[in-house]
Amino acid sequence: MNHLSSETEGFWLRIIYIVSVLVTAAVAFLILGPRPHGVESALDVSVLPRVNATLNGVTTVLLVVAFVFIRQRRIEWHRNTMLLAFGTSMLFLISYVIYHWFKAGPKAYEGEFSEVYFFILISHILLAVAIMPLALLTLFRGWTMDVEKHRKIATLTLPLWLYVSVTGVVIFWMLY
């Protein structure tokens, strides 16, 4: 049962959407925008794609485990595991931002399956943008114990978040 006033809930929903837009804009700028002189290659970030793929893999496992916990009605275990999954996703985002700050532009795909790669990449990017507000909203609904709304949004968020996490690993395999 949700115990928040509609005014308080509205405030937090605005915060979720503002944070989502700002993070998305910042990531887009870091990937596509110019770098200050001397930043590129100032730090060796060559290990970060592997770290990012690992964090995506761990997030995938945590999401599946959290799903199992909720199906078993182990709410506290589910909540804690979802917070861990969100944490690994945030670590991924931090690592991803650091990588793209010190390395200009995305790595070019050089494999034989360019149509498959670009389909996966484009769907991954579009859904990754959608996951930020969806994950925050889903966590907010769960945290405030607004179970009905949480369950409804989680049925959309979980498969999309899993797709983004799994395709993040697949993209790494295809590039490296």
Rosetta constraint file for C-alpha pairs under 8 A:
AtomPair CA 1 CA 144 HARMONIC 7.73 0.50
AtomPair CA 1 CA 145 HARMONIC 5.48 0.50
AtomPair CA 1 CA 146 HARMONIC 4.92 0.50
AtomPair CA 1 CA 147 HARMONIC 6.35 0.50
AtomPair CA 2 CA 144 HARMONIC 5.80 0.50
AtomPair CA 2 CA 145 HARMONIC 5.62 0.50
AtomPair CA 2 CA 146 HARMONIC 4.42 0.50
AtomPair CA 2 CA 147 HARMONIC 7.72 0.50
AtomPair CA 3 CA 144 HARMONIC 7.21 0.50
AtomPair CA 4 CA 8 HARMONIC 6.05 0.50
AtomPair CA 4 CA 9 HARMONIC 5.98 0.50
AtomPair CA 4 CA 144 HARMONIC 7.61 0.50
AtomPair CA 5 CA 9 HARMONIC 6.10 0.50
AtomPair CA 6 CA 10 HARMONIC 5.88 0.50
AtomPair CA 7 CA 11 HARMONIC 6.22 0.50
AtomPair CA 8 CA 12 HARMONIC 6.42 0.50
AtomPair CA 9 CA 13 HARMONIC 6.14 0.50
AtomPair CA 10 CA 14 HARMONIC 6.18 0.50
AtomPair CA 11 CA 15 HARMONIC 6.34 0.50
AtomPair CA 12 CA 16 HARMONIC 6.17 0.50
AtomPair CA 13 CA 17 HARMONIC 6.31 0.50
AtomPair CA 13 CA 137 HARMONIC 7.37 0.50
AtomPair CA 14 CA 18 HARMONIC 6.02 0.50
AtomPair CA 15 CA 19 HARMONIC 5.98 0.50
AtomPair CA 16 CA 20 HARMONIC 6.08 0.50
AtomPair CA 16 CA 133 HARMONIC 6.19 0.50
AtomPair CA 16 CA 136 HARMONIC 6.36 0.50
AtomPair CA 16 CA 137 HARMONIC 6.92 0.50
AtomPair CA 17 CA 21 HARMONIC 6.18 0.50
AtomPair CA 17 CA 133 HARMONIC 6.14 0.50
AtomPair CA 18 CA 22 HARMONIC 6.12 0.50
AtomPair CA 19 CA 23 HARMONIC 5.99 0.50
AtomPair CA 20 CA 24 HARMONIC 6.07 0.50
AtomPair CA 20 CA 132 HARMONIC 5.70 0.50
AtomPair CA 20 CA 133 HARMONIC 5.51 0.50
AtomPair CA 21 CA 25 HARMONIC 6.06 0.50
AtomPair CA 22 CA 26 HARMONIC 6.05 0.50
AtomPair CA 23 CA 27 HARMONIC 6.13 0.50
AtomPair CA 24 CA 28 HARMONIC 6.14 0.50
AtomPair CA 24 CA 129 HARMONIC 6.45 0.50
AtomPair CA 25 CA 29 HARMONIC 6.09 0.50
AtomPair CA 26 CA 30 HARMONIC 6.14 0.50
AtomPair CA 27 CA 31 HARMONIC 6.25 0.50
AtomPair CA 27 CA 97 HARMONIC 6.58 0.50
AtomPair CA 28 CA 32 HARMONIC 5.95 0.50
AtomPair CA 28 CA 33 HARMONIC 7.50 0.50
AtomPair CA 29 CA 33 HARMONIC 4.61 0.50
AtomPair CA 29 CA 34 HARMONIC 7.91 0.50
AtomPair CA 30 CA 34 HARMONIC 7.72 0.50
AtomPair CA 30 CA 35 HARMONIC 7.96 0.50
AtomPair CA 30 CA 97 HARMONIC 7.00 0.50
AtomPair CA 30 CA 100 HARMONIC 5.95 0.50
AtomPair CA 30 CA 101 HARMONIC 5.91 0.50
AtomPair CA 31 CA 100 HARMONIC 5.85 0.50
AtomPair CA 31 CA 101 HARMONIC 7.68 0.50
AtomPair CA 31 CA 104 HARMONIC 7.02 0.50
AtomPair CA 31 CA 105 HARMONIC 5.38 0.50
AtomPair CA 31 CA 106 HARMONIC 6.82 0.50
AtomPair CA 32 CA 105 HARMONIC 6.28 0.50
AtomPair CA 35 CA 39 HARMONIC 6.49 0.50
AtomPair CA 35 CA 40 HARMONIC 7.01 0.50
AtomPair CA 35 CA 101 HARMONIC 7.38 0.50
AtomPair CA 35 CA 104 HARMONIC 7.40 0.50
AtomPair CA 38 CA 42 HARMONIC 6.55 0.50
AtomPair CA 39 CA 43 HARMONIC 7.94 0.50
AtomPair CA 39 CA 101 HARMONIC 7.44 0.50
AtomPair CA 39 CA 102 HARMONIC 5.80 0.50
AtomPair CA 40 CA 101 HARMONIC 7.19 0.50
AtomPair CA 40 CA 102 HARMONIC 4.53 0.50
AtomPair CA 40 CA 103 HARMONIC 5.25 0.50
AtomPair CA 40 CA 104 HARMONIC 6.31 0.50
AtomPair CA 41 CA 45 HARMONIC 7.93 0.50
AtomPair CA 41 CA 102 HARMONIC 5.54 0.50
AtomPair CA 41 CA 103 HARMONIC 6.18 0.50
AtomPair CA 42 CA 102 HARMONIC 6.52 0.50
AtomPair CA 43 CA 102 HARMONIC 6.33 0.50
AtomPair CA 44 CA 102 HARMONIC 7.87 0.50
AtomPair CA 45 CA 98 HARMONIC 7.83 0.50
AtomPair CA 45 CA 99 HARMONIC 5.70 0.50
AtomPair CA 45 CA 102 HARMONIC 7.01 0.50
AtomPair CA 45 CA 103 HARMONIC 7.57 0.50
AtomPair CA 47 CA 51 HARMONIC 6.43 0.50
AtomPair CA 48 CA 52 HARMONIC 5.88 0.50
AtomPair CA 48 CA 95 HARMONIC 6.57 0.50
AtomPair CA 48 CA 96 HARMONIC 7.40 0.50
AtomPair CA 48 CA 99 HARMONIC 6.31 0.50
AtomPair CA 49 CA 53 HARMONIC 6.17 0.50
AtomPair CA 49 CA 96 HARMONIC 7.81 0.50
AtomPair CA 49 CA 99 HARMONIC 7.76 0.50
AtomPair CA 49 CA 172 HARMONIC 6.96 0.50
AtomPair CA 50 CA 54 HARMONIC 6.15 0.50
AtomPair CA 50 CA 172 HARMONIC 7.46 0.50
AtomPair CA 51 CA 55 HARMONIC 6.15 0.50
AtomPair CA 51 CA 92 HARMONIC 7.88 0.50
AtomPair CA 51 CA 95 HARMONIC 7.78 0.50
AtomPair CA 52 CA 56 HARMONIC 6.16 0.50
AtomPair CA 52 CA 92 HARMONIC 5.43 0.50
AtomPair CA 52 CA 95 HARMONIC 6.71 0.50
AtomPair CA 52 CA 96 HARMONIC 6.79 0.50
AtomPair CA 53 CA 57 HARMONIC 6.14 0.50
AtomPair CA 53 CA 168 HARMONIC 6.29 0.50
AtomPair CA 53 CA 169 HARMONIC 4.82 0.50
AtomPair CA 53 CA 172 HARMONIC 6.24 0.50
AtomPair CA 54 CA 58 HARMONIC 6.12 0.50
AtomPair CA 54 CA 169 HARMONIC 7.48 0.50
AtomPair CA 55 CA 59 HARMONIC 6.04 0.50
AtomPair CA 55 CA 88 HARMONIC 5.89 0.50
AtomPair CA 55 CA 89 HARMONIC 6.95 0.50
AtomPair CA 55 CA 91 HARMONIC 7.43 0.50
AtomPair CA 55 CA 92 HARMONIC 5.82 0.50
AtomPair CA 56 CA 60 HARMONIC 6.21 0.50
AtomPair CA 56 CA 88 HARMONIC 7.58 0.50
AtomPair CA 56 CA 89 HARMONIC 7.01 0.50
AtomPair CA 56 CA 92 HARMONIC 7.08 0.50
AtomPair CA 56 CA 165 HARMONIC 4.81 0.50
AtomPair CA 56 CA 166 HARMONIC 6.77 0.50
AtomPair CA 56 CA 168 HARMONIC 6.25 0.50
AtomPair CA 56 CA 169 HARMONIC 6.28 0.50
AtomPair CA 57 CA 61 HARMONIC 6.42 0.50
AtomPair CA 57 CA 165 HARMONIC 6.57 0.50
AtomPair CA 57 CA 166 HARMONIC 6.69 0.50
AtomPair CA 57 CA 169 HARMONIC 6.49 0.50
AtomPair CA 58 CA 62 HARMONIC 6.16 0.50
AtomPair CA 58 CA 85 HARMONIC 7.70 0.50
AtomPair CA 58 CA 88 HARMONIC 7.23 0.50
AtomPair CA 59 CA 63 HARMONIC 6.08 0.50
AtomPair CA 59 CA 85 HARMONIC 4.96 0.50
AtomPair CA 59 CA 86 HARMONIC 7.65 0.50
AtomPair CA 59 CA 88 HARMONIC 5.92 0.50
AtomPair CA 59 CA 89 HARMONIC 6.46 0.50
AtomPair CA 59 CA 165 HARMONIC 6.62 0.50
AtomPair CA 60 CA 64 HARMONIC 6.36 0.50
AtomPair CA 60 CA 85 HARMONIC 7.82 0.50
AtomPair CA 60 CA 162 HARMONIC 5.81 0.50
AtomPair CA 60 CA 165 HARMONIC 5.72 0.50
AtomPair CA 60 CA 166 HARMONIC 6.53 0.50
AtomPair CA 61 CA 65 HARMONIC 6.14 0.50
AtomPair CA 62 CA 66 HARMONIC 5.96 0.50
AtomPair CA 62 CA 81 HARMONIC 6.18 0.50
AtomPair CA 62 CA 82 HARMONIC 7.01 0.50
AtomPair CA 62 CA 84 HARMONIC 7.19 0.50
AtomPair CA 62 CA 85 HARMONIC 5.44 0.50
AtomPair CA 63 CA 67 HARMONIC 6.18 0.50
AtomPair CA 63 CA 81 HARMONIC 7.49 0.50
AtomPair CA 63 CA 82 HARMONIC 6.60 0.50
AtomPair CA 63 CA 85 HARMONIC 6.23 0.50
AtomPair CA 63 CA 158 HARMONIC 7.43 0.50
AtomPair CA 63 CA 162 HARMONIC 7.10 0.50
AtomPair CA 64 CA 68 HARMONIC 6.32 0.50
AtomPair CA 65 CA 69 HARMONIC 6.23 0.50
AtomPair CA 65 CA 78 HARMONIC 7.89 0.50
AtomPair CA 65 CA 81 HARMONIC 7.32 0.50
AtomPair CA 66 CA 70 HARMONIC 6.28 0.50
AtomPair CA 66 CA 77 HARMONIC 7.31 0.50
AtomPair CA 66 CA 78 HARMONIC 4.68 0.50
AtomPair CA 66 CA 79 HARMONIC 7.50 0.50
AtomPair CA 66 CA 81 HARMONIC 5.41 0.50
AtomPair CA 66 CA 82 HARMONIC 5.97 0.50
AtomPair CA 67 CA 71 HARMONIC 6.23 0.50
AtomPair CA 67 CA 78 HARMONIC 7.09 0.50
AtomPair CA 68 CA 72 HARMONIC 6.30 0.50
AtomPair CA 69 CA 73 HARMONIC 6.22 0.50
AtomPair CA 69 CA 74 HARMONIC 5.16 0.50
AtomPair CA 69 CA 75 HARMONIC 6.99 0.50
AtomPair CA 69 CA 77 HARMONIC 6.29 0.50
AtomPair CA 69 CA 78 HARMONIC 5.11 0.50
AtomPair CA 70 CA 74 HARMONIC 5.53 0.50
AtomPair CA 70 CA 75 HARMONIC 5.87 0.50
AtomPair CA 70 CA 77 HARMONIC 7.98 0.50
AtomPair CA 70 CA 78 HARMONIC 5.51 0.50
AtomPair CA 74 CA 78 HARMONIC 6.07 0.50
AtomPair CA 75 CA 79 HARMONIC 6.00 0.50
AtomPair CA 76 CA 80 HARMONIC 6.09 0.50
AtomPair CA 77 CA 81 HARMONIC 6.00 0.50
AtomPair CA 78 CA 82 HARMONIC 6.04 0.50
AtomPair CA 79 CA 83 HARMONIC 6.22 0.50
AtomPair CA 79 CA 142 HARMONIC 7.74 0.50
AtomPair CA 80 CA 84 HARMONIC 6.28 0.50
AtomPair CA 81 CA 85 HARMONIC 6.17 0.50
AtomPair CA 82 CA 86 HARMONIC 6.09 0.50
AtomPair CA 82 CA 139 HARMONIC 7.98 0.50
AtomPair CA 83 CA 87 HARMONIC 6.01 0.50
AtomPair CA 84 CA 88 HARMONIC 6.16 0.50
AtomPair CA 85 CA 89 HARMONIC 6.18 0.50
AtomPair CA 86 CA 90 HARMONIC 6.16 0.50
AtomPair CA 86 CA 135 HARMONIC 7.85 0.50
AtomPair CA 87 CA 91 HARMONIC 6.17 0.50
AtomPair CA 88 CA 92 HARMONIC 6.08 0.50
AtomPair CA 89 CA 93 HARMONIC 6.22 0.50
AtomPair CA 90 CA 94 HARMONIC 6.19 0.50
AtomPair CA 91 CA 95 HARMONIC 6.08 0.50
AtomPair CA 92 CA 96 HARMONIC 5.89 0.50
AtomPair CA 93 CA 97 HARMONIC 6.07 0.50
AtomPair CA 94 CA 98 HARMONIC 6.23 0.50
AtomPair CA 95 CA 99 HARMONIC 6.08 0.50
AtomPair CA 96 CA 100 HARMONIC 6.21 0.50
AtomPair CA 97 CA 101 HARMONIC 6.00 0.50
AtomPair CA 98 CA 102 HARMONIC 6.41 0.50
AtomPair CA 99 CA 103 HARMONIC 5.98 0.50
AtomPair CA 100 CA 104 HARMONIC 6.25 0.50
AtomPair CA 100 CA 105 HARMONIC 6.94 0.50
AtomPair CA 100 CA 106 HARMONIC 7.78 0.50
AtomPair CA 107 CA 175 HARMONIC 7.35 0.50
AtomPair CA 108 CA 175 HARMONIC 7.56 0.50
AtomPair CA 109 CA 114 HARMONIC 7.27 0.50
AtomPair CA 109 CA 117 HARMONIC 7.78 0.50
AtomPair CA 109 CA 174 HARMONIC 7.49 0.50
AtomPair CA 109 CA 175 HARMONIC 5.73 0.50
AtomPair CA 110 CA 114 HARMONIC 7.90 0.50
AtomPair CA 110 CA 175 HARMONIC 7.33 0.50
AtomPair CA 111 CA 174 HARMONIC 7.23 0.50
AtomPair CA 111 CA 175 HARMONIC 7.73 0.50
AtomPair CA 113 CA 117 HARMONIC 6.08 0.50
AtomPair CA 114 CA 118 HARMONIC 5.95 0.50
AtomPair CA 115 CA 119 HARMONIC 6.11 0.50
AtomPair CA 116 CA 120 HARMONIC 6.18 0.50
AtomPair CA 117 CA 121 HARMONIC 5.96 0.50
AtomPair CA 117 CA 171 HARMONIC 7.32 0.50
AtomPair CA 117 CA 174 HARMONIC 7.35 0.50
AtomPair CA 118 CA 122 HARMONIC 5.83 0.50
AtomPair CA 119 CA 123 HARMONIC 6.06 0.50
AtomPair CA 120 CA 124 HARMONIC 5.84 0.50
AtomPair CA 120 CA 167 HARMONIC 6.76 0.50
AtomPair CA 120 CA 171 HARMONIC 7.46 0.50
AtomPair CA 121 CA 125 HARMONIC 6.11 0.50
AtomPair CA 121 CA 167 HARMONIC 7.78 0.50
AtomPair CA 121 CA 171 HARMONIC 6.88 0.50
AtomPair CA 122 CA 126 HARMONIC 6.17 0.50
AtomPair CA 123 CA 127 HARMONIC 6.01 0.50
AtomPair CA 124 CA 128 HARMONIC 5.85 0.50
AtomPair CA 124 CA 163 HARMONIC 7.49 0.50
AtomPair CA 124 CA 164 HARMONIC 5.43 0.50
AtomPair CA 124 CA 167 HARMONIC 6.33 0.50
AtomPair CA 124 CA 168 HARMONIC 7.22 0.50
AtomPair CA 125 CA 129 HARMONIC 6.33 0.50
AtomPair CA 126 CA 130 HARMONIC 6.56 0.50
AtomPair CA 127 CA 131 HARMONIC 6.00 0.50
AtomPair CA 127 CA 160 HARMONIC 6.72 0.50
AtomPair CA 127 CA 161 HARMONIC 7.95 0.50
AtomPair CA 127 CA 164 HARMONIC 6.50 0.50
AtomPair CA 128 CA 132 HARMONIC 6.81 0.50
AtomPair CA 128 CA 161 HARMONIC 7.70 0.50
AtomPair CA 128 CA 164 HARMONIC 5.95 0.50
AtomPair CA 130 CA 134 HARMONIC 6.33 0.50
AtomPair CA 131 CA 135 HARMONIC 5.55 0.50
AtomPair CA 131 CA 157 HARMONIC 6.97 0.50
AtomPair CA 131 CA 160 HARMONIC 7.03 0.50
AtomPair CA 131 CA 161 HARMONIC 6.18 0.50
AtomPair CA 132 CA 136 HARMONIC 6.22 0.50
AtomPair CA 133 CA 137 HARMONIC 5.87 0.50
AtomPair CA 134 CA 138 HARMONIC 5.94 0.50
AtomPair CA 134 CA 153 HARMONIC 7.53 0.50
AtomPair CA 134 CA 157 HARMONIC 5.89 0.50
AtomPair CA 135 CA 139 HARMONIC 6.01 0.50
AtomPair CA 135 CA 157 HARMONIC 6.38 0.50
AtomPair CA 135 CA 161 HARMONIC 7.79 0.50
AtomPair CA 136 CA 140 HARMONIC 5.99 0.50
AtomPair CA 137 CA 141 HARMONIC 6.12 0.50
AtomPair CA 137 CA 153 HARMONIC 7.89 0.50
AtomPair CA 138 CA 142 HARMONIC 6.20 0.50
AtomPair CA 138 CA 150 HARMONIC 5.64 0.50
AtomPair CA 138 CA 153 HARMONIC 6.02 0.50
AtomPair CA 138 CA 154 HARMONIC 5.89 0.50
AtomPair CA 138 CA 157 HARMONIC 7.23 0.50
AtomPair CA 139 CA 143 HARMONIC 5.86 0.50
AtomPair CA 139 CA 150 HARMONIC 7.76 0.50
AtomPair CA 140 CA 144 HARMONIC 6.12 0.50
AtomPair CA 141 CA 145 HARMONIC 6.06 0.50
AtomPair CA 141 CA 146 HARMONIC 5.10 0.50
AtomPair CA 141 CA 147 HARMONIC 6.89 0.50
AtomPair CA 141 CA 149 HARMONIC 6.44 0.50
AtomPair CA 141 CA 150 HARMONIC 4.76 0.50
AtomPair CA 142 CA 146 HARMONIC 6.06 0.50
AtomPair CA 142 CA 147 HARMONIC 6.35 0.50
AtomPair CA 142 CA 150 HARMONIC 5.44 0.50
AtomPair CA 145 CA 150 HARMONIC 7.67 0.50
AtomPair CA 146 CA 150 HARMONIC 5.88 0.50
AtomPair CA 147 CA 151 HARMONIC 5.89 0.50
AtomPair CA 148 CA 152 HARMONIC 6.30 0.50
AtomPair CA 149 CA 153 HARMONIC 6.21 0.50
AtomPair CA 150 CA 154 HARMONIC 5.82 0.50
AtomPair CA 151 CA 155 HARMONIC 6.32 0.50
AtomPair CA 152 CA 156 HARMONIC 7.35 0.50
AtomPair CA 153 CA 157 HARMONIC 6.11 0.50
AtomPair CA 154 CA 158 HARMONIC 5.63 0.50
AtomPair CA 155 CA 159 HARMONIC 7.20 0.50
AtomPair CA 156 CA 160 HARMONIC 6.58 0.50
AtomPair CA 157 CA 161 HARMONIC 5.82 0.50
AtomPair CA 158 CA 162 HARMONIC 6.01 0.50
AtomPair CA 159 CA 163 HARMONIC 6.06 0.50
AtomPair CA 160 CA 164 HARMONIC 6.21 0.50
AtomPair CA 161 CA 165 HARMONIC 6.12 0.50
AtomPair CA 162 CA 166 HARMONIC 5.99 0.50
AtomPair CA 163 CA 167 HARMONIC 5.87 0.50
AtomPair CA 164 CA 168 HARMONIC 5.97 0.50
AtomPair CA 165 CA 169 HARMONIC 6.75 0.50
AtomPair CA 166 CA 170 HARMONIC 6.37 0.50
AtomPair CA 167 CA 171 HARMONIC 5.89 0.50
AtomPair CA 168 CA 172 HARMONIC 6.37 0.50
AtomPair CA 169 CA 173 HARMONIC 6.34 0.50
AtomPair CA 170 CA 174 HARMONIC 6.17 0.50
AtomPair CA 171 CA 175 HARMONIC 6.11 0.50
AtomPair CA 172 CA 176 HARMONIC 5.84 0.50
